[in-house]
Amino acid sequence: KHLRVIDYAASDLRTDFNDIYIGSHCRFFLCSDTGISAITEMFRIPTVYVNWTDIRRIPTWVLNGLFIFKKFYFKNESRYMTFSEIMNLEFTGNDTNEIFARLNLELIENNPEEIRAVTSEMNDRLNGTWVTTEEDEELQERFWALFGPDKLKSPDLRIGAEYLRQNF
């Protein structure tokens, strides 16, 4: 019910025109790994991506993007997979559910605190009040090093700082 926040997914204002208009005029956009992010990417609107599944498929051309990922939980081992384990996991294609069942893996969605933290980070970055620590920069470097030395990406594309602190 806030005047400056629109829960568009639950709104009766949803139209094709409004999809484009809101995506091209908002301060920043919060979404998951769905096609609607193409609108904000095209108009260079800062975007926060939550519940992203395939780490290897991050759109590296995104300007002012923040990502946080679903967690992959090994039920047999009672632990989360590391980022490098996830990157080496072949889980795309028609048999994704079968692969997850065979490995006894469960996908864990981002919790409200993780989403709030990355959303606040984007807001602070846009306000110019975000302070990056040395630890944050080191974690960013460690994450992007997983892609190898030749990985090209937008300089403003980052993984949520609090997310990396909690999960690396």
C-alpha positions in Angstrom: 0.0 0.0 0.0 3.0 2.3 -0.3 2.7 5.1 -2.8 6.2 4.6 -4.2 6.2 0.8 -4.4 4.2 -1.3 -6.9 3.7 -5.0 -6.4 3.3 -5.4 -10.1 2.9 -9.2 -10.1 -0.1 -8.9 -7.9 -1.5 -5.8 -9.5 -4.5 -5.5 -11.8 -2.5 -2.9 -13.8 -0.5 -5.6 -15.6 -0.5 -5.0 -19.4 2.1 -5.4 -22.1 2.5 -1.6 -22.3 3.0 -1.3 -18.5 5.6 -4.1 -18.6 7.7 -1.9 -20.9 6.9 1.4 -19.2 7.6 0.3 -15.7 10.8 -1.6 -16.7 12.1 1.4 -18.5 11.2 4.1 -16.0 11.8 2.6 -12.5 14.7 3.5 -10.2 15.7 -0.1 -10.1 14.0 -3.5 -10.8 13.8 -6.6 -8.6 13.3 -9.9 -10.4 14.3 -13.5 -10.7 15.8 -15.3 -13.7 12.9 -14.5 -16.0 12.6 -12.9 -19.4 11.2 -9.6 -18.0 14.7 -8.5 -17.0 15.4 -8.0 -20.7 13.4 -4.8 -20.5 15.5 -3.3 -17.8 18.7 -4.6 -19.4 17.8 -2.9 -22.7 17.0 0.4 -21.0 20.1 0.1 -18.7 18.0 0.2 -15.5 19.8 -1.1 -12.4 18.5 -4.6 -11.7 18.6 -6.9 -8.6 18.3 -10.5 -9.6 17.2 -12.9 -6.8 16.8 -16.7 -6.8 19.1 -17.0 -9.8 19.7 -20.7 -10.5 22.4 -21.2 -13.1 25.5 -19.3 -12.0 27.1 -20.0 -15.3 24.4 -18.1 -17.2 24.7 -14.7 -15.5 24.2 -12.0 -18.2 27.6 -10.4 -17.8 26.7 -7.4 -20.0 24.3 -6.1 -17.3 25.1 -2.6 -16.1 24.5 -1.9 -12.4 23.3 -5.4 -11.7 23.3 -7.3 -8.3 22.8 -11.1 -8.1 22.1 -13.5 -5.4 21.6 -17.2 -6.1 19.5 -20.1 -4.9 21.4 -22.5 -2.7 22.0 -26.1 -3.7 21.6 -28.4 -0.7 23.0 -31.9 -0.6 20.5 -33.7 1.5 22.6 -36.8 1.9 25.6 -34.8 3.2 23.6 -32.1 5.1 25.5 -29.3 3.4 25.3 -26.7 0.8 27.3 -27.0 -2.4 30.1 -24.6 -3.0 30.0 -22.1 -5.9 32.7 -24.1 -7.8 30.7 -27.4 -7.2 27.6 -25.7 -8.6 29.5 -24.4 -11.6 30.7 -27.9 -12.4 27.2 -29.4 -12.1 25.4 -30.3 -15.4 21.8 -29.7 -14.5 20.3 -28.1 -17.7 18.2 -29.9 -20.2 15.0 -32.1 -20.0 16.2 -34.3 -17.2 16.9 -31.6 -14.5 14.5 -33.1 -12.0 15.9 -36.5 -12.5 19.5 -35.2 -11.9 18.4 -33.4 -8.8 16.6 -36.5 -7.5 19.6 -38.8 -8.3 22.0 -36.4 -6.5 19.5 -35.9 -3.7 19.8 -32.1 -4.2 17.3 -29.5 -3.1 17.1 -26.0 -4.3 16.7 -23.5 -1.5 15.2 -20.1 -2.5 16.5 -16.8 -1.1 15.0 -15.9 2.2 13.4 -12.5 3.0 16.6 -11.3 4.8 18.8 -12.1 1.8 16.4 -10.3 -0.6 16.2 -7.3 1.8 20.0 -7.1 2.1 20.6 -7.1 -1.7 17.7 -4.7 -2.3 19.1 -2.3 0.4 22.6 -2.6 -1.1 21.2 -1.5 -4.5 19.4 1.4 -3.0 22.5 2.5 -1.1 24.6 2.2 -4.2 22.2 4.4 -6.2 22.1 6.9 -3.3 26.0 6.9 -3.3 26.0 5.8 0.4 27.2 2.2 -0.1 30.6 1.6 1.4 32.5 -1.4 0.0 35.0 -3.1 2.3 38.2 -4.8 1.5 36.6 -8.1 2.4 33.8 -7.4 -0.1 36.2 -6.7 -2.9 38.2 -9.8 -2.1 35.0 -11.9 -2.1 34.0 -10.4 -5.5 37.4 -11.2 -7.0 37.2 -14.8 -5.6 33.8 -15.3 -7.1 34.6 -14.0 -10.5 37.9 -15.9 -10.6 35.7 -19.1 -10.7 34.9 -18.2 -14.3 38.6 -18.1 -15.3 40.9 -15.3 -16.3 39.3 -14.5 -19.6 35.8 -13.8 -18.3 34.5 -10.5 -19.5 31.9 -8.7 -17.6 30.5 -5.2 -16.9 32.5 -3.5 -14.2 29.3 -2.7 -12.3 28.0 -6.2 -12.2 28.3 -7.7 -8.8 27.2 -10.4 -6.4 25.3 -9.1 -3.4 27.9 -8.3 -0.7 26.0 -9.7 2.3 25.2 -12.8 0.2 28.9 -13.4 -0.5 29.8 -12.8 3.1 27.4 -15.4 4.3 27.9 -18.0 1.5 31.5 -18.0 0.3 
